[in-house]
Amino acid sequence: MLQLRSFSSRPWVVAAVGLLLAAAITIPFFFVAGRGVRLAVALPIWLAAAIAAGLAAKRLRRTERERLTERLRIREELDGAERKYGTVVGALPLVTWLYDAGDRSSTLYLSPQSETMLGYAPEQWDAEPDLFSKLLHPEDRERVLAEIERATKSATPIQTEYRLLARDGSVVWIREEGTTVRGPDGEPLYGQSFLIDVGERKRADEEHDRLLAAERTAVSSTMERQHRLDLLREAAEVTASSLDYKSTIQRMAELVVRDFADWCVVDLTDDGAPLKRLVVARAEPPKDGTGTAPDQNPEEGVRAVVESGQPQIVPALGESINGRKTARFLGGIKARSVICVPIRARERPLGAITVARTGPGRTYGADELAVVEDLAGRLALAVDRARLYLEVEERADEARVLAHVADGVLLLDRGGIVRLWNPAAEGITAISAADVIGRSAAETIPGWQDAADSVPVSEAPDPGHAEVVIPIETEKGERWIAISGVQFFGGTVYAFRDLTDVRQLEALKADFIATASHELRTPLAAVYGAAQTLLRHDFALDEGGRDRFVSLIAEESERLGRIVNEILLANQLDAGRLDLDAEPFDAVELVERVVEAARAYAPAGVSITRVAPEGLPRVDADRDKVRQVLVNLVENAIKYSPDGGGVEVGVESRDSTVLFYVRDKGLGIPPEEQSRVFEKFYRADPQMRRGVGGTGLGLYICNELVTRMRGRIWVKSSSGEGSTFLFELPAVGAIATPRPAERVPRSENVIS
């Protein structure tokens, strides 16, 4: 049967049908009337039918033309939309994939980015229906296919991340966002997925996680070291607050078990008497009063430590117990790790301090051993000082005893006349006993008249009696002493000790801590700020922005690593735990590599040149350590050339040595400071007025390394005209006199 569309598209058919209808209407008249009547009736009908058919055919032709025009317009719009869709899809940084609903083996459309991302062109996806499942990473295939199946059955969009194997074998991280496109009637038309390459984000996430872990480790280490410093500070306050050494030891043991140990035991002896357990402290005593406790008598391991004077750590550094039988410490408790350190004063054994950990956690290491040794030294000082005070009270006239006291002792009668001035007092003040004994202290001891009123004097060496630190002028310069006094029936006895070196060391430590904190804080702040920016969701970063922040994190992390490595290396040098491997190497090749690396990070205003003649002998030293020395010197030259200029790195041959040098045109070093540049923690610009940072360890490390490799290092400099750092090492085949592994004297480090 013809459809209406057939009629509308064929006007002649409409006209023929009209004529047939007219004929059908007029035919009956031929049978009911004469010819005239028939013609009279049929002619108008046929005429009307013809006219109507013509009009209908004309109208239908017009309608058909309009429909054809509309169809062409729609086709053009559809083609334009398809072109726009292809343009938009082709510009997106992702792969657009269209497929039959629920069937990923059929590809209706695949954007050309698939070839860039995975190496497979759209034609290859059409030719191989199962390509998608084959490209899924084996570890992700089962999970992803299951997720797709669940999303298809539940008619829900899918959002997932997985790995695809590219044509070149590389792994590409993909985030897929897919859905089923449905028609107006709700029936599925096709599936649509967007495949986005998230590999860069994954790498950034991994780097971010690594940096967060490093930050947490650094913070944890810093907090742990701060706890140790707080412990030592409080221990110093405790030992200085009382002359009752028993109460001092009890309070110190309580400090130790607060954060540092689960158990702290102190055993003491007195003038050859048997070792006696004096104090036992634990971190958390059981509420019901039950539980294990150490033996009442010192164990064999503790006695061995006291007798030998050597500390013991269990398990030993770098080892684990692993069932080995070790010396017995703190019998009665199950300790995981133990440190036992002798308490000695003036080469005499006083006892031992033992700390133990029983709970979970890491075992004691070298840092903890150093802390306990420091505590043992403070305990020895407290015990020795308290006992000496008792001896002074009991036998004030026995100079034989006081001659061996490490602290200075001054005995004044009621009139202020010096009656006792022991050898330690002579050594500290550079004032001989003959110049003061029998004379007024105010006249013979410089500054005594002004300082005497500030010195605390107690009626007895009771707990809580403190000492003060005051300066005095001597022939050796200003000295700082810690002094306190005790009254007795015949006058006042003062005990003092020289803290000048301690104050200088504390000042150096304070400067180093402040400098290291500043040096660590700057890269940490940069890393933290960059990481926080990458984590923000309130604005989007382009690929270039993310790369800049990730590069910043990497650079600042490398800077943190250099600072930490300097500190660790300085600690290894101080502890004598650094091993050197002497192996002949080419000095010219080493200088070339150092210069090439330095040029990569040198500022724009700094040029680095190399001076290295051919035919130099090989150097007999540790190549890596020599490279480290050169790198430190080049970095210093760049750092102290803030206004730019040239840096020259050279090497030349001497009689039996090879000489390396680094010359710059930077700030230079004032003559009065040149003798100190190789000291630990010393920096030429401590206040960083010129923006020059650093920990003050670089040149100290250079000096130590060169000296331990049987060489020497020195500097030539003029303030404002630059500096030249030189060091020489033995050449292969040279007969060199072994040098002790210690710092080169300052006079050898400076050449004017």
Sequence and secondary structure as in RCSB ss.txt:
>XXXX:A:sequence
MLQLRSFSSRPWVVAAVGLLLAAAITIPFFFVAGRGVRLAVALPIWLAAAIAAGLAAKRLRRTERERLTERLRIR
EELDGAERKYGTVVGALPLVTWLYDAGDRSSTLYLSPQSETMLGYAPEQWDAEPDLFSKLLHPEDRERVLAEIER
ATKSATPIQTEYRLLARDGSVVWIREEGTTVRGPDGEPLYGQSFLIDVGERKRADEEHDRLLAAERTAVSSTMER
QHRLDLLREAAEVTASSLDYKSTIQRMAELVVRDFADWCVVDLTDDGAPLKRLVVARAEPPKDGTGTAPDQNPEE
GVRAVVESGQPQIVPALGESINGRKTARFLGGIKARSVICVPIRARERPLGAITVARTGPGRTYGADELAVVEDL
AGRLALAVDRARLYLEVEERADEARVLAHVADGVLLLDRGGIVRLWNPAAEGITAISAADVIGRSAAETIPGWQD
AADSVPVSEAPDPGHAEVVIPIETEKGERWIAISGVQFFGGTVYAFRDLTDVRQLEALKADFIATASHELRTPLA
AVYGAAQTLLRHDFALDEGGRDRFVSLIAEESERLGRIVNEILLANQLDAGRLDLDAEPFDAVELVERVVEAARA
YAPAGVSITRVAPEGLPRVDADRDKVRQVLVNLVENAIKYSPDGGGVEVGVESRDSTVLFYVRDKGLGIPPEEQS
RVFEKFYRADPQMRRGVGGTGLGLYICNELVTRMRGRIWVKSSSGEGSTFLFELPAVGAIATPRPAERVPRSENV
IS
>XXXX:A:secstr
   HHHHHH HHHHHHHHHHHHHHHHTTHHHHS HHHHHHHHHHHHHHHHHHHHHHHHHHHHHHHHHHHHHHHHH
HHHHHHHHHHHHHHHHSSSEEEEE TT TTSEEEE THHHHHHS  HHHHHH TTHHHHHB HHHHHHHHHHHHH
HHHHT  EEEEEEEE TTS EEEEEEEEEEEE TTS EEEEEEEEEE HHHHHHHHHHHHHHHHHHHHHHHHHHH
HHHHHHHHHHHHHHHSBS HHHHHHHHHHHHHHHT SEEEEEE  TT   EEEEEEESS  TTS S    SS  H
HHHHHHHH   EEES TT   TT      STTS  SEEEEEEEEETTEEEEEEEEEE SSS    HHHHHHHHHH
HHHHHHHHHHHHHHHHHHH TT HHHHTT SSEEEEEETTSBEEEE HHHHHHH   HHHHTTSBHHHHSTTHHH
HGGGS EESS  BT   EEEEEEETTEEEEEEEEEEEETTEEEEEEEE HHHHHHHHHHHHHHHHHHHHHHHHHH
HHHHHHHHHH  SS   HHHHHHHHHHHHHHHHHHHHHHHHHHHHHHHHHT      EEE HHHHHHHHHHHHHH
HS TTEEEEEE  SS   EEE HHHHHHHHHHHHHHHHHT TT EEEEEEEEE SSEEEEEEEE SS   GGGGG
GTTSTT  SSTT TTS    S HHHHHHHHHHHTT EEEEEE TTS EEEEEEEEBTT       SS   HHHHB
  
